[in-house]
Amino acid sequence: MQGSFIAEYNTPMNLTQEMIEENSRAMQIPTHIYVKVATLAFMECLRDMDVLEKAVVDLDVKTIQFISHRMKGTLGNVRLDTYAGLAAQVNDAVKKGESIDNIRELFVQFKVAFETMKGK
């Protein structure tokens, strides 16, 4: 059941009740606190995604590395590990000096996945 549980908290994310309960339990905080913290992290990442996308278009590898690293940490801190892992792939590709085409492809995968987290 996606969306309806979170709708009670008026958050823009599309997470399952199971994910919320599991993550709040792992972080040892009440579910309503987890939802608030995760929502703040998500909103920060929404802003960062715009900056990251511009950096990819502009071929600004320093900004790509910085923003993808920050997003990896932000998403990881709230246990959104799938998304944190995708941000890490972008970050690692830049650190390894991979081609901009590969970095773009990883960014697109990350953005598409991240978009699925948006609620309705």
N, C-alpha and C positions, 0 to 999 in steps of 0.2 A: 504494500500500500504506500505509494509515493505521494508526496505533496500534502495529503490531508492532515497528517500528524503535525507537520511543520507549519501548515496554514494556521494552526492555533497560535503560533508564535509570530505570524506575519513576517516571514523571512523569504528572501528571493531564491532560496536553494531548493533543489529537488533531491532530497535524501530520504531514504526509507526510515521508518520507525526503528527497525532493527539496527541500522547503522548508527542512528542517534543514540540508542540505548547502549550498544556495544562500545561506542567511543566515549560516552559519558562515564560508563562503568570503568573503562580502562584508564580514564583520566581522573577517576574518583571524584567526580563532580555531579550534581543533579542535572537531569536532562535539560531543564529550562536554562540553566547556566551554560551548558554545552552549546545549546542552540544559539544563545546570544554571542558567545565567543566565536563559534564557527561562522555566524553571520557576519561579524566584524571582519574576520579573516577573509571571507569570501568577497566582501565589498572592497577590501583593500586589493585583493587579487583582480577584481574587475577593473579597477583603475590601472593596475600594473599591466594587465593584458593589453590595454590600449597603448601603453608606453612600449611594451615589448613588440607589439605588432609594428609600430612606427620604426623601432630600431631595426627590425628585420627588413623592412622595406628600404630603409636608409643604409643598410649594411653596416650598422654601428655595432660592431662585435663587443666593444667594451660595455655598452649599455645592455646588449643582449645577455651577456654573462652576468652582469650585476643584477638585473631585474629577474632573470630566470633563477638565480641563486636565492634571491629574496623570496620569490614565490614558492620555491621548493621548501624553504624553512617555514613560511607562513602556513602553507597547506599541511606540511608534516606535523607542525605543532598541534593542529586540531585533528590529527590522525586521518586526513584525507589522502591516504598513502598512494592511491592510484594516480591522483593528480600531481602529488608531490614528486612521484617517480617520473612522470612525463616532463615536468619542469627540470628535474635533474638530468634527464637525457639531453635536453637543449643545452643546459649549463655545461655538461661534460663534453658535448660536441665542440663547443666554443673553446673550452680549455685545452682540448686535444688538437685544436687547429684544423678541424674537419672542414670540408668545403662548405661554402655558403649555401649551395643547393641542398646538401644534407641537413644543414641547420634549419633551412626553410621548411623542409619536409617534416622534421621533428617538431618545429613550431606549429605547423598546420595540424599535425596529429594531436598535439597538446591543446590547441585552441578548440578543435572539434570536440574533444573529450570534455574540456572545461565547459563548453556551451551546453552539454547535456546536464550539467549540474544546475543550470538555471531553472528556476521554477516557472510556472505559467503566469 
